[in-house]
């Protein structure tokens, strides 16, 4: 065996050709089965972790003794548990999964094996995040969502560090500190947390028109995703692909969710931020643990090198999309997240991504934002995790790796041998020739002289902000207007909100007028800039309805009180579970709730999962109210129960009822303007989110009618 291989073999375990997820289960200690029981970090078994060593006569105690090395270790470790949080994207959650390409169709653009070898299963780790808030902030705030994917490929780790929005606020990375300072809590009072609704953010928007397009996306329903599982992901920046014929292509990466794109109503998101700050985190884990692993299709947008200048925008400008009617998205593979993390800190918190982590066949364009990002990520990881952060299990490649990088704090790896440089007399660890897989940069052309400037086409900032706004449905436009009205209502500096109206008027005069009506400010009488009126596909969320709509993993609340109709509830729970939904029984108390005894005789019962004050309608996708005269009478007398239904109705959720449950909706809740469609036969209709089934009807057919209308939001 050559000295090189022996060197590699000695330091890196052999690697299966088809690395599966389990290969990532590293350094995991299972608390349940640790022998001999509790020890210090240096392995000494501990007999008592409840009492500090003291001087004592057995009755009175004297001082606690500094001698107690066990107590001191425990306190020292506790004092140093916190590491610097991420300077942005501090709040996040992650899961493991796998990526597989469908076929080798991408080989016309790249020789990257992770994108062209369908026999491979590549393990991945994905971390979703918000941007503005600190590590302990809420999930459901209005914000961009990070969508960072680490693919542990056999040629090294490839990180696609993306967001749920395809563009970005700025064009040149040098502006990132300014932008982040503007959106983060203000320097004089550290307000607000997890919000962009403040003077500085909107002042920056007013003064930097390049933010226009991205701000439209963040203020749209995209800013309040229902779930990490129901949002798109984008690499955003323009990368490059090189094929085996050494041809270069520009590429943008897309993650398209199997479940479609769904959002909260803003009122829902606001309430959930307080009622359940971990909603998205729990939603992701609950879906994986209940057999509904989220899936995305990886899509590639491709522009051949020769076509770089064929567009009226610069394809290297990160504030611009490549409209899909001009540059189609080619589906090439599937990502599935099917394993929750074992422990949050060592895995999710210590995970670290770099846009500069690409594998052979994938490279960088001259996108100025990407160029700057490539510098920043490695730098920030050193601050957060130290220079050897890539040795941490979550960040370590699963393929053989070896070089002459040495030492630095927390170095784990032991490298045997007498040389730590190249070239060396033993010729060990030589560079890998490109023909043998060594990374080779494409000989891309560069232009001009050293100067501080941006590309000529970078100076246009409104066409695509208008394109996005024009492409929204009316209901989405309505939500965007109320979102900006909420934001500017939190700006108390008239310069800020009045100037913002003028900026919005550069996008659409109706938008500006309606916001001005809500927040005050100059009422425009004509557009600030003509709106071109164009639209593009795949910008409205309605363009992302799932191919096969499903209620799988959706959370359905069944409201009951004593005297409910047990057969209907049992049938409904069975039908919902069979469809993969998650039914939860909600009652006036958590615990046994007793049915009406006329239909089932004494002894029937059901155990409520939660009580009406403990959980709220915002935590569920749909409600169902069964019959049972006594139950409905109790609910009708319970203000919280009525509020549950009214709130769900206001959030456009599917509300189902049978038997006396229909009377409850009609007579007690008195939902405004709702006509109860008398269902014909077994079919049911969904009207304004209200679903009625035949009295004492067949719940099975009813549950099929339980379609989620949240897409109407
Ligand atoms: Fe960034 C983290 C995504 C622009 C510098 N960024 C970070 C994360 C995501 C993104 C998802 C969290 C990764 C994780 O979960 O650990 N960032 C983006 C996208 C951008 C973007 C899609 C625009 C296309 N970022 C951007 C710029 C810079 C940075 C222009 C600097 C010039 N980003 C960072 C960072 C972070 C980071 C400061 C903070 C924590 C970290 O890197 O690991 O380096």
Boltz pocket constraint, residues with backbone or C-beta under 6 A from the ligand:
constraints:
  - pocket:
      binder: B
      contacts: [[A, 86], [A, 87], [A, 88], [A, 89], [A, 92], [A, 127], [A, 128], [A, 129], [A, 145], [A, 146], [A, 147], [A, 148], [A, 161], [A, 162], [A, 163], [A, 165], [A, 167], [A, 168], [A, 172], [A, 173], [A, 174], [A, 176], [A, 234], [A, 235], [A, 236], [A, 237], [A, 318], [A, 351], [A, 352], [A, 353], [A, 369], [A, 372], [A, 373], [A, 376], [A, 377], [A, 378], [A, 380], [A, 381]]
      max_distance: 6.0
